[in-house]
Amino acid sequence: MGHDRIMSFSPLDSALTGPLFVTPAMRAVFTDEARLAAMLAFETALARAQAESGLVDPALPEALTAIAPGDFDMVALGEATALAGVPVIPFVRQLREMLPPPLASDLHKGATTQDVLDTALVLQIRDALKALAPDLRALIEALHLRAQEHAHSVCAGRTYGQHAAPVTFGFKLAIWLAGICDALDALDDARAGALRVSLGGPVGTLAGIGAPDTAFAIRARMAEILGLSDSPLPWHMRRGGLTRLADALRQLLVALAHMAGDLAHLASTEVGEIAEPHQLGRGGSSAMPHKRNPVSCTVILAALTQARGLAASLDEAMIGGHERPAGAWHGEWHVLPTLLGLVSGALREARVLAQGMEIDVVRMRANLDATRGLLFADAASALLAADLGASEAQAVVTRAADRVRAEDIALIDALTAETGRTPESLAPAFSPEAAITAAAAHIPLLEAPVLRVRGQIERLE
């Protein structure tokens, strides 16, 4: 066997596990070529803004637009980066060699390596968020539609892993969707704070560009050219924008994992209320031919497991280091790309679930009988309270529930024995209609958050 392949440490670059966890669109955003393109975009925008201010030769920005990522010697860049500590130094060196001597001396004027890499990362993040938009939109629309379709599909509500009281599957979908909308609110706020140009120079003062008014105007013009926001103060050490973005991505994965965790349980053999969409070869077992493992749920839950530590690591870049730290911001280079990669795969799988999960409403209804009427204990207590008072009604139902477990009888029969009432008089408490009506009333409340996040998704594009 050959040993010439480079070991992969991230799903972004793994040919083996990458397709499971990351979408092709997201992998394209974070290739080395895409990073070089973003670095070139920084240098071109800087040159254009400085040329408009008369600080550099006006031919420089045009010369830079003729250079492409493929013009660089990637192997040489990598080898030189290992020596220099950052890729910008060899990048600028190679870039200067591609320019006529009179223009080469004007390149990168007043900027520092962190300006280039921070802005390039932000440009890639913007492309990455755009790549998430199609799956986000499809997920929101599918969950909203299915919540409406199953607004009255009764099923067991579960607390502490046990049957509690009836709800509807539409209500469950609504709660999952509302959680995703909450996470998208956080992502929308974080996006605005993260997508900003970085231009501060070696210590953040912009002294190498010229007088303050000129330097500030150049940075503002760069932001305009790149379609980013300006930052009045340098953010070499102010990493809160990226940290909030990482946390928002983690929150989104938490919301998706809530749905995936519930669905994985509902797909278990003993419950059997849903199944992931069937596809030949999907979710099989190397030992058990009958298996249909929940692949989509697995990918989402695994993505969150990886993301927790990644998001927390960004806190380090804000601790100490005076004007620019050693090591902390370097540690960010792969964190946000990997987080965004994991989110892309999780969203793809969440979309698969929302659009294609097989919902067995007959099994849901049948499972209501698993506890022989105990799901209706709260309703029975409320019915009896009208005559017995709340405290005594609660005590009566508790004793009856003990008899259900001990004698393997239905709750309505146990209550008949406890109270002397006829089953007919107790029957209203054992109808799910009130629970269905209460659960279904929540579905229209999705309209406002869904409308809001539609606008947020549009802003990603």
URQUI-V208865 format. One record per residue. N is the residue number from 1. PHI is phi in whole degrees, -180 to 180 (NA if undefined). Layout:
# URQUI-V208865
((N,PHI) (N,PHI))
This chain:
# URQUI-V208865
((1,NA) (2,-80) (3,-127) (4,-92) (5,-83) (6,-80) (7,-66) (8,-98) (9,-113) (10,-141) (11,-65) (12,-67) (13,-120) (14,-90) (15,-74) (16,-88) (17,-101) (18,-56) (19,-62) (20,-75) (21,-106) (22,-134) (23,-76) (24,-58) (25,-62) (26,-73) (27,-63) (28,-67) (29,-65) (30,-113) (31,-73) (32,-61) (33,-64) (34,-67) (35,-65) (36,-62) (37,-61) (38,-69) (39,-65) (40,-63) (41,-62) (42,-61) (43,-63) (44,-69) (45,-66) (46,-62) (47,-62) (48,-66) (49,-64) (50,-73) (51,-65) (52,-66) (53,-92) (54,81) (55,-89) (56,-135) (57,-61) (58,-63) (59,-81) (60,-63) (61,-61) (62,-68) (63,-64) (64,-70) (65,-67) (66,-85) (67,-100) (68,-121) (69,-54) (70,-67) (71,-78) (72,-90) (73,-88) (74,-65) (75,-64) (76,-65) (77,-60) (78,-64) (79,-65) (80,-72) (81,-63) (82,-61) (83,-87) (84,-77) (85,95) (86,-144) (87,-76) (88,-67) (89,-61) (90,-68) (91,-61) (92,-65) (93,-62) (94,-63) (95,-64) (96,-62) (97,-67) (98,-86) (99,-104) (100,-61) (101,-50) (102,-63) (103,-87) (104,-59) (105,-72) (106,-86) (107,-66) (108,67) (109,-67) (110,81) (111,-93) (112,-129) (113,-57) (114,-67) (115,-57) (116,-65) (117,-71) (118,-65) (119,-67) (120,-61) (121,-62) (122,-63) (123,-63) (124,-69) (125,-60) (126,-60) (127,-65) (128,-66) (129,-64) (130,-62) (131,-67) (132,-77) (133,-57) (134,-60) (135,-70) (136,-61) (137,-62) (138,-64) (139,-64) (140,-60) (141,-66) (142,-67) (143,-65) (144,-64) (145,-63) (146,-73) (147,-62) (148,-68) (149,-63) (150,-111) (151,-58) (152,-115) (153,-85) (154,-71) (155,-154) (156,-76) (157,-84) (158,-126) (159,-129) (160,55) (161,78) (162,-123) (163,-59) (164,-119) (165,-153) (166,-67) (167,-133) (168,-124) (169,-66) (170,-61) (171,-64) (172,-59) (173,-60) (174,-63) (175,-67) (176,-60) (177,-65) (178,-62) (179,-64) (180,-66) (181,-63) (182,-58) (183,-66) (184,-69) (185,-60) (186,-65) (187,-67) (188,-65) (189,-64) (190,-69) (191,-56) (192,-62) (193,-81) (194,-95) (195,-86) (196,-134) (197,-72) (198,-115) (199,-152) (200,-133) (201,78) (202,-54) (203,-121) (204,94) (205,-90) (206,64) (207,-62) (208,-77) (209,-98) (210,140) (211,-60) (212,-52) (213,-61) (214,-66) (215,-63) (216,-64) (217,-66) (218,-66) (219,-64) (220,-63) (221,-67) (222,-59) (223,-59) (224,-64) (225,-61) (226,-85) (227,74) (228,-113) (229,-90) (230,-88) (231,-125) (232,-55) (233,-114) (234,-61) (235,-116) (236,-56) (237,-109) (238,-96) (239,-95) (240,-59) (241,-61) (242,-71) (243,-64) (244,-66) (245,-64) (246,-60) (247,-69) (248,-65) (249,-65) (250,-64) (251,-61) (252,-64) (253,-66) (254,-61) (255,-64) (256,-67) (257,-69) (258,-59) (259,-63) (260,-65) (261,-64) (262,-63) (263,-68) (264,-61) (265,-69) (266,-66) (267,-88) (268,-65) (269,-57) (270,-69) (271,-96) (272,64) (273,-88) (274,-137) (275,-142) (276,-67) (277,-55) (278,-86) (279,-146) (280,-55) (281,89) (282,-85) (283,74) (284,-80) (285,-124) (286,-72) (287,-119) (288,-124) (289,-62) (290,-82) (291,-72) (292,-130) (293,-70) (294,-78) (295,-64) (296,-61) (297,-61) (298,-63) (299,-61) (300,-64) (301,-67) (302,-67) (303,-62) (304,-65) (305,-56) (306,-74) (307,-72) (308,-56) (309,-69) (310,-63) (311,-63) (312,-66) (313,-67) (314,-71) (315,-59) (316,-61) (317,-71) (318,-104) (319,-106) (320,64) (321,103) (322,53) (323,-80) (324,-152) (325,-89) (326,-100) (327,94) (328,-65) (329,-73) (330,-63) (331,-69) (332,-81) (333,-54) (334,-108) (335,-72) (336,-65) (337,-57) (338,-67) (339,-59) (340,-65) (341,-62) (342,-63) (343,-63) (344,-61) (345,-67) (346,-65) (347,-66) (348,-59) (349,-72) (350,-65) (351,-64) (352,-57) (353,-65) (354,-63) (355,-83) (356,-124) (357,-59) (358,-91) (359,-109) (360,-103) (361,-70) (362,-67) (363,-66) (364,-59) (365,-67) (366,-65) (367,-68) (368,-61) (369,-86) (370,-60) (371,-107) (372,54) (373,95) (374,-64) (375,-58) (376,-101) (377,-61) (378,-65) (379,-66) (380,-66) (381,-63) (382,-65) (383,-64) (384,-72) (385,-63) (386,-60) (387,-105) (388,-96) (389,88) (390,-63) (391,-68) (392,-69) (393,-62) (394,-63) (395,-66) (396,-63) (397,-67) (398,-63) (399,-64) (400,-65) (401,-63) (402,-63) (403,-68) (404,-57) (405,-72) (406,-79) (407,-108) (408,57) (409,-120) (410,-80) (411,-61) (412,-64) (413,-72) (414,-64) (415,-69) (416,-60) (417,-68) (418,-73) (419,-110) (420,78) (421,-78) (422,-80) (423,-57) (424,-64) (425,-73) (426,-91) (427,-57) (428,-56) (429,-72) (430,-103) (431,-93) (432,-80) (433,-61) (434,-64) (435,-66) (436,-63) (437,-61) (438,-65) (439,-68) (440,-65) (441,-64) (442,-82) (443,-63) (444,-61) (445,-69) (446,-74) (447,-56) (448,-66) (449,-65) (450,-66) (451,-61) (452,-64) (453,-75) (454,-59) (455,-65) (456,-65) (457,-66) (458,-60) (459,-71) (460,-72) (461,-83))
